[in-house]
Amino acid sequence: MRQLAADLRINRNTAAKAYGLLREEGLIVTRSGGGSRIAEGPRRLTAREKRARIRESVDRLALEAEQLGDEPDRVMEEGRVDGRFHGPWLHSGYTLVINEE
């Protein structure tokens, strides 16, 4: 990591933070004393992480609707059919269902 920081002329802490972020995203695998390598495939999200990302997206949609002067509930209702949300992925058979805990 020191060499990378020197080669890129950046602070070692910046390089370490970048490595940490890559590791958190599952893009690299780091072994103590063994260096780092590119991960074989993307890390799979847990069900909890998936729900959190979906909720964040829904929150952004509601905020944007409100900022545009629309009612977030009305915008969300437009995508709801039979109690489920449908979107562009509908043609592939996927249905988004958000379970409140």
PERAWO-V375429 format. One record per pair of residues at least 6 apart in sequence whose ideal C-beta (glycine too) atoms are under 6 Angstrom apart, sorted by the first residue. I is the first residue (numbers start at 1). J is the second residue. D is the distance in whole Angstrom. If there is no record, write none. Layout:
BEGIN
I:J:D / I:J:D
END
This chain:
BEGIN
1:15:5 / 1:16:6 / 2:12:6 / 4:15:5 / 5:12:4 / 5:15:4 / 22:28:5 / 23:30:6 / 26:39:6 / 26:42:6 / 26:43:3 / 27:39:6 / 28:36:5 / 28:38:6 / 28:39:6 / 29:37:6 / 29:39:5 / 30:36:4 / 62:72:4 / 65:72:5 / 65:75:4 / 66:72:5 / 79:85:5 / 84:95:5 / 84:97:5 / 85:96:4
END
